[in-house]
Amino acid sequence: MKEILKNSFTEILSDKYLVVLLSSMIVVSIVSSIIIGLSIQPSEFQLVSHYSAYGISHYYRDQWYYLFVFVFFEIFVALIHVAVSAKLLIEKGRSMAIMFAWSGIGVILLCLAMALTLINAWNP
């Protein structure tokens, strides 16, 4: 197990573009988590947390602390994408790892946009 981690770490460090891409993904994740975390304000209002076509009420509401899920989700996505990109670099090659890292940045930015939309709709 130690040898696998050591090999993957040295292989990632040998590819400068991937190192910059993965580190920028982590930085984008941390910055967007800070933005979302500072934008959350405690309130008595409930926000729409999800929609379902089933049931009597199609819109389901939650308290303001539901928005902290976005903060943890972005950090989790960044860490998982770094790990999977390292595995893809070893198994499938550089192009797959780079593509997966870019998709991780896209997911993080999409999550930021959705969270800020929810916050702005909730606190106009």
N, C-alpha and C positions, 0 to 999 in steps of 0.2 A: 504494500500500500504506500509506504514511504517512497519507494522507487517510482511509482506511477505519478505521485504528486510532484516529485522532483523533476521528472522528465517533462511533464506538462508545463511546469513553471519555467523551465529553461527554454522550452520550445516557444512559449509565448514571448518571453523576453528577447528571443532572437528575431522576432518580427516586430519592427518598430512601429509600423502602421497599426497593427493590431493592439499593441500596448497603448498607443495614443487613443485609439478608438475605444477600448475598454475603460481606460481611465477617464475619458471624457464622458462615457456613459454613466459611470459612477458619480462624477461631479454633477452632471445634469440631474441625476436622480436625487442627490442630496440637496441641490439648490431648489429644485421644484418641490421637494418635501418641505423645505423651510418656508417657501412661498405659501404653500397650502396651509401649513401649520400656523403661520402668522395671520392668515386670512380668516381662520375660523374664529367665530365669536359666539360665546354662550348665549342662548336665547330660549325662550319658552315655545317658540314656534317649531312646528315639526316640518321636516322637509321630505319630499317624495324620494324614497330610497330605491324603489324598483317598481316595475310594471309587470303585470301578469294578465294574460288573456283568460285565465281560469279564476273562478271565484266570483263573489258578489262585487267586491271592490277591486277595481283593476289597478288602482294606484295604492301602494303601500307606503306608509310614512314611518319615519324614525326620528329620534332626537338628534340634536346638533352634534353629539359626539360620534355619530356615524361617519362624519367626514374624516375622522382620524384614520379610518380604514384606508383612505387614499394615500396617506403618508406612509403607512407600513407597506402597502401594496407596491409603491414605487421602489422602495428600498429592496423589497423581496424580488421584484422583477429584475432589477439591476444585478443582484447577486446571482440569481439563477441564470441569467443570460451570460454572465461572465463564466460561470462553471460550464454551461453547455457549449459556449464558444471555444473554451479550452479543449473540451472533449471532441468537438467537431474539427478543430485544428489537427488533432492527432489522428482521428479516424478518417475524415473525409477531405481534409486539405484546407488551404488558406482561404479560398474563395467562399466556401460554405461558412467558415467561421466569421468572415467579414460580413457576409450577408445577414447572418443571424445577429451579429452585434448591431448592425444598422437597424434591423427590425426591433431590437430591444430599445434603441433610442426612440424609434417611432412609437412604440407602446407607451413609453414614459411620457412623451410629449402629448400623446392622445389622452392619457390619464390626467395630465395637468390641465388640458383644455376642458375636459369633462368636469373636473373638480371645481375649476374656477367658474364654469358656467352654472353649476349647482350653487356655489356660494353667492354669485351675483344674482341669481334668480331668488335666492332665499333672503338675501340682504340687499335690496335695491338701493 
